[in-house]
């Protein structure tokens, strides 16, 4: 699993997350809070929807917003991993 983590670190990586796969051998964990944020954003967009737009626009908006957030955080965190490998961490 996570060989460099102690027991506490291993447990913390499992809390409120599910597996998102691996990138270059690095396990990706996704928080359940991200799903909650998606539903909250979809609900807020639904409440403030513009009458002339299709019914699915709020869901599409929330989905694209979350996708941008996930990609941004993923690239940021992979940058940390890359630098740790290059510096011997």
C-alpha positions as CSV (number, residue, x, y, z in Angstrom):
1,X,0.0,0.0,0.0
2,X,1.7,3.2,1.2
3,X,5.1,1.9,2.3
4,X,6.4,5.3,3.4
5,X,3.5,6.0,5.7
6,X,3.2,4.8,9.2
7,X,-0.1,3.3,10.6
8,X,-1.6,6.8,11.2
9,X,-0.7,8.0,7.7
10,X,-2.2,4.9,6.2
11,X,-5.5,5.3,8.1
12,X,-5.7,9.0,7.2
13,X,-5.4,8.2,3.5
14,X,-8.4,5.9,3.8
15,X,-10.7,8.3,5.8
16,X,-13.6,9.6,3.8
17,X,-12.0,8.7,0.4
18,X,-12.4,6.1,-2.3
19,X,-9.9,4.9,-4.9
20,X,-9.5,7.0,-8.0
21,X,-6.9,4.7,-9.6
22,X,-3.2,5.2,-10.1
23,X,-1.1,7.6,-12.1
24,X,2.6,6.5,-12.6
25,X,2.2,4.1,-9.8
26,X,0.9,6.7,-7.4
27,X,-2.4,5.9,-5.8
28,X,-5.1,8.5,-6.2
29,X,-7.7,8.9,-3.4
30,X,-10.8,11.0,-3.9
31,X,-12.7,12.5,-1.0
32,X,-16.4,11.9,-0.5
33,X,-16.6,15.6,0.2
34,X,-16.0,16.2,-3.5
35,X,-19.3,14.4,-4.3
36,X,-21.1,16.5,-1.7
37,X,-19.7,19.7,-3.2
38,X,-20.9,18.5,-6.7
39,X,-24.5,18.1,-5.4
40,X,-24.3,21.4,-3.5
41,X,-23.1,23.2,-6.7
42,X,-25.8,21.5,-8.8
43,X,-28.5,22.5,-6.3
44,X,-27.3,26.1,-6.2
45,X,-27.1,26.4,-9.9
46,X,-30.6,24.8,-10.2
47,X,-32.0,27.4,-7.8
48,X,-30.4,30.3,-9.7
49,X,-31.0,28.8,-13.2
50,X,-31.9,31.0,-16.2
51,X,-35.4,30.1,-17.6
52,X,-34.2,30.0,-21.2
53,X,-31.5,27.5,-20.6
54,X,-32.0,23.7,-20.8
55,X,-32.9,21.8,-17.6
56,X,-29.5,19.9,-17.6
57,X,-27.4,23.1,-17.6
58,X,-27.0,23.3,-13.8
59,X,-25.7,19.7,-13.6
60,X,-23.4,20.3,-16.5
61,X,-22.1,23.5,-14.9
62,X,-21.4,21.7,-11.6
63,X,-19.8,18.8,-13.3
64,X,-17.4,21.0,-15.4
65,X,-16.6,23.1,-12.3
66,X,-15.7,20.0,-10.3
67,X,-13.6,18.6,-13.2
68,X,-11.6,21.8,-13.3
69,X,-11.0,21.7,-9.6
70,X,-10.0,18.0,-9.6
71,X,-7.6,18.5,-12.5
72,X,-6.0,21.6,-10.8
73,X,-5.5,19.8,-7.5
74,X,-4.2,16.7,-9.2
75,X,-1.6,18.5,-11.2
76,X,-0.6,20.5,-8.1
77,X,-0.2,17.3,-6.0
78,X,1.7,15.4,-8.8
79,X,4.1,18.4,-8.8
80,X,4.8,17.7,-5.1
81,X,5.4,14.1,-5.9
82,X,7.7,14.8,-8.8
83,X,9.8,17.2,-6.8
84,X,10.0,14.7,-3.9
85,X,11.3,12.0,-6.2
86,X,13.8,14.3,-7.8
87,X,15.1,15.5,-4.4
88,X,15.2,12.0,-3.0
89,X,12.2,12.3,-0.8
